[in-house]
Amino acid sequence: MAEATQELVVMMTHGADHELSSVAFTIANGGMTAGLKVSVFLTSAAVDLVRKKAIDMTHAEPLEPLAALIQDFLRRGGQLWACTPCVKARGYGQDDLIPGVEIAGSSKMHERIKAGAATLSF
């Protein structure tokens, strides 16, 4: 029997215009509650979610507000990466993003997958 993974990587492409952004962070936080080490890789429109001020714009009821979900994720030790080319394409820099977000290439995500992480995409 294969050994169970203890890690989860969530890749997100949806931005503030879609409830899946909140669903993804709800599931990421649930993974942490279940004892998984969780990382989130934001690409495409999802990088807009972690811009300062923009983070407060999404609330897909009955889920918690997106800002609270992301802050809880970071507070609990989740790794949050924003795709380098996606950030650059939007003209953002590190100062435009909330604290705790690392601008990184997909190699961060690939390292975790190669180490055995389970994956989910939203």
C-alpha positions, 0 to 999 in steps of 0.5 A: 500500500502506498504511503499517505501524503502529508502535503497538499499543493493548491493551484488557483487561477480564479480571482475575486470574480469567482466563488472558487477563490474562497472555496480553495482557501476554505479547503486549504485551511481544512487541509491544515486542520487535518494535519497537512502541510499546505501550499497555495500557488496563485496564477493568472487572475488569482494573483489579484486576490492578494493585492493590498486593499483588493483582498477585502473585496471578495466574500462568497457567502456562506463562506468566511470573507476571503481576507479572513480565509487568507489571513488564517492560512498565513497565520497557521503557516501556509505557504502562499506563492504568486506566479512571477510572470503573472505578477509582472504582467499586471505591473505589480511588485512585492510592495503591492501584495499583502505580507506573507506572499512570496513572488515565485516561479512554478518551480516552488510548486514542482518541488513540493509535487516531486516530494509527494504532495497531493494537488488540487486546482481551482 
